Amino acid sequence: MIPRANLIKRAIYIRALVYLQTSAGEGKMKKYNILALVALAGVMVMVAGCTSSSNTNPGPVTSTASQNNVSIQNYAFSPSTLTIQKGANVTWKNDDSVQHTVVSDSPAFSSPLLNTGGTYTFQFNSTGTYPYHCSIHTYMKGTITVV
């Protein structure tokens, strides 16, 4: 399938050729071709202006807030990676229908069992990288980076 922008370029090229090949006695044809060329050029500009790119994988979240939130839902931490400032708090909220925990891979922090709607907050006072997991569902992993 030929992209729309390429089709428009081809149409403009064909119109330009037709315009150049018309004789001086065909004034109406020249006017039509000029009008068509201008219209096609305008459409090409509009199509080019309507294109966009989107990043479907935004990557880690970087926060400058003193209070940051991580949702626990569908057996996952969201966001799974978060970069925060030293001294900032992170609050995890269990939005799942089952119990979860938030446990640092090092002995930095450990939540109690979090029922649905339960929260756990920890203040990060030292820079570093803090990988963590749910001790019930060990495949659930996340990382907090403190800068």
C-alpha positions in Angstrom: 0.0 0.0 0.0 1.4 3.4 -1.0 1.4 6.0 1.8 -1.0 8.9 1.3 1.8 11.5 1.2 3.5 9.6 -1.7 0.2 9.5 -3.6 -0.2 13.2 -3.2 3.3 13.8 -4.4 2.7 11.7 -7.5 -0.5 13.5 -8.3 1.3 16.9 -8.0 4.0 15.5 -10.3 1.5 14.3 -12.9 -0.4 17.7 -12.8 2.9 19.5 -13.3 3.7 17.4 -16.3 0.2 18.0 -17.8 0.7 21.7 -17.2 4.0 21.8 -19.0 2.7 19.8 -21.9 -0.3 22.0 -22.6 -0.1 24.4 -25.5 -0.5 28.2 -25.2 -3.9 28.0 -26.9 -5.4 25.9 -24.1 -5.9 28.6 -21.5 -8.7 26.9 -19.6 -6.7 23.7 -19.3 -3.8 25.7 -17.9 -6.0 27.5 -15.3 -7.5 24.1 -14.3 -4.0 22.6 -13.9 -2.7 25.5 -11.9 -5.8 25.3 -9.6 -5.4 21.6 -9.2 -1.6 22.0 -8.5 -2.3 24.6 -5.8 -5.1 22.5 -4.2 -2.9 19.4 -4.1 0.0 21.3 -2.6 -2.4 22.5 0.1 -3.7 19.0 0.8 -0.1 17.8 1.0 0.8 20.5 3.6 -2.3 19.6 5.6 -1.5 15.9 5.6 2.0 16.5 6.6 0.8 18.7 9.5 -1.5 16.0 10.7 1.1 13.3 11.2 2.4 12.6 14.6 4.5 10.1 16.4 3.8 8.7 19.8 6.0 6.8 22.2 4.2 3.7 23.3 6.9 2.8 25.8 7.5 5.9 27.9 10.1 4.2 30.1 10.9 5.1 33.7 9.0 7.8 35.5 11.1 10.7 36.9 9.5 12.7 39.7 10.4 16.0 41.3 7.5 15.8 43.7 8.0 15.2 47.5 5.0 12.8 47.4 5.0 9.9 44.8 2.5 7.2 44.3 2.8 3.6 43.0 -0.4 1.6 42.3 -0.5 -2.1 42.8 -3.0 -3.6 40.4 -3.3 -6.6 38.1 -0.4 -8.2 40.0 2.0 -5.4 39.0 3.5 -2.2 40.4 2.7 0.9 38.3 4.9 2.6 37.5 7.4 -0.3 38.0 10.4 2.1 37.9 10.4 5.5 39.5 13.1 8.1 40.0 12.7 10.5 42.9 14.6 13.2 44.8 16.4 12.4 48.1 14.0 13.0 51.0 10.8 12.2 48.9 8.1 9.9 50.0 6.6 7.0 48.0 3.2 5.6 48.8 2.1 2.3 47.4 -1.6 1.6 47.3 -3.1 -1.8 46.8 -5.7 -1.4 44.0 -5.9 -5.2 43.5 -8.5 -7.6 44.9 -5.8 -9.7 46.8 -3.2 -8.9 49.4 0.3 -7.7 48.5 3.4 -6.5 50.2 6.2 -4.1 49.3 9.6 -5.4 50.4 13.0 -4.0 49.5 15.5 -6.5 48.1 17.9 -5.0 50.7 16.7 -4.5 54.3 15.7 -0.8 53.6 11.9 -1.1 53.9 9.2 -3.7 54.3 5.5 -3.2 54.4 2.9 -5.2 56.3 0.3 -7.2 54.3 -1.7 -4.7 52.3 -5.4 -5.5 51.9 -7.4 -4.0 49.0 -7.2 -0.2 49.4 -4.3 -0.4 51.9 -1.3 1.9 51.6 2.3 1.9 52.7 4.5 5.0 52.7 8.3 5.2 52.9 10.6 8.2 52.9 13.9 7.8 50.9 16.6 9.7 52.7 19.6 8.2 51.0 20.5 8.2 47.3 20.7 4.9 45.5 18.7 2.3 43.7 16.2 0.3 45.6 14.8 -2.8 43.9 11.7 -4.2 45.6 9.1 -7.0 45.2 5.9 -8.5 46.6 6.9 -11.2 49.0 3.6 -13.1 48.2 3.9 -12.8 44.4 7.7 -12.7 43.9 7.4 -12.1 40.2 6.1 -8.6 41.0 9.1 -6.3 40.9 9.8 -2.6 40.9 12.7 -0.2 41.4 13.0 3.2 43.1 16.0 5.3 42.1 16.8 8.2 44.5 19.0 11.0 43.1 
